[in-house]
């Protein structure tokens, strides 16, 4: 599990490919996985605090998609 990219600067074509087939994912479950496997990202995003975008958390066949501060974080499984 690693952070592949964010939505900033990837272009609409790549964003569409990464979002293709995405489905909702439980934010609290992903938050626990990030805390365990990507603690530096967890700390950098201050994930201990409320995230108003948590209902936008998604998953695809290859990525977890965390939305934080209106930025999508594409985390490779």
C-alpha positions as CSV (number, residue, x, y, z in Angstrom):
1,X,0.0,0.0,0.0
2,X,1.5,3.4,-1.0
3,X,0.4,6.8,-2.1
4,X,0.6,6.9,-5.9
5,X,-0.6,10.4,-6.5
6,X,-3.2,13.1,-5.7
7,X,-5.7,14.7,-8.1
8,X,-3.5,17.8,-8.3
9,X,-1.9,18.1,-11.6
10,X,-2.6,14.6,-13.0
11,X,-5.0,15.8,-15.8
12,X,-8.6,14.8,-16.4
13,X,-7.8,11.7,-18.5
14,X,-5.7,10.1,-15.8
15,X,-8.2,11.1,-13.1
16,X,-11.0,9.5,-15.1
17,X,-9.0,6.3,-15.5
18,X,-8.3,6.2,-11.7
19,X,-11.9,6.9,-10.8
20,X,-13.4,4.4,-13.3
21,X,-15.6,1.8,-11.6
22,X,-15.2,3.4,-8.1
23,X,-17.6,2.4,-5.3
24,X,-18.1,3.9,-1.8
25,X,-15.8,2.6,0.9
26,X,-16.1,2.9,4.7
27,X,-13.9,5.9,5.7
28,X,-13.2,4.5,9.2
29,X,-11.9,1.2,7.8
30,X,-9.6,3.1,5.4
31,X,-8.4,5.4,8.1
32,X,-7.3,2.4,10.3
33,X,-5.4,0.9,7.3
34,X,-3.7,4.2,6.6
35,X,-2.7,4.6,10.3
36,X,-1.2,1.1,10.2
37,X,0.5,1.1,6.8
38,X,1.1,4.8,6.0
39,X,1.6,6.5,9.3
40,X,3.4,9.4,7.8
41,X,0.4,10.2,5.6
42,X,-1.9,9.8,8.6
43,X,0.1,12.3,10.6
44,X,0.6,14.7,7.7
45,X,-3.2,14.9,7.1
46,X,-4.0,15.1,10.8
47,X,-6.5,12.3,10.4
48,X,-7.3,12.3,14.2
49,X,-9.6,15.2,13.4
50,X,-12.9,15.4,11.7
51,X,-12.9,15.1,7.9
52,X,-16.0,16.7,6.3
53,X,-15.2,14.8,3.1
54,X,-15.2,11.3,4.6
55,X,-18.4,10.3,2.8
56,X,-16.6,10.7,-0.5
57,X,-14.2,7.9,0.3
58,X,-14.1,5.4,-2.7
59,X,-12.4,2.2,-3.8
60,X,-11.6,0.7,-7.2
61,X,-10.0,-2.6,-8.2
62,X,-6.5,-1.1,-7.8
63,X,-6.8,1.9,-5.5
64,X,-8.3,3.3,-2.3
65,X,-9.4,6.9,-2.9
66,X,-9.3,9.1,0.2
67,X,-10.8,12.6,-0.1
68,X,-9.3,15.1,2.4
69,X,-9.4,18.9,2.1
70,X,-11.1,18.6,-1.3
71,X,-8.1,16.6,-2.6
72,X,-8.3,13.0,-3.7
73,X,-5.5,10.8,-2.6
74,X,-5.0,7.7,-4.8
75,X,-3.5,5.0,-2.7
76,X,-2.4,1.9,-4.5
77,X,-3.5,-1.3,-2.9
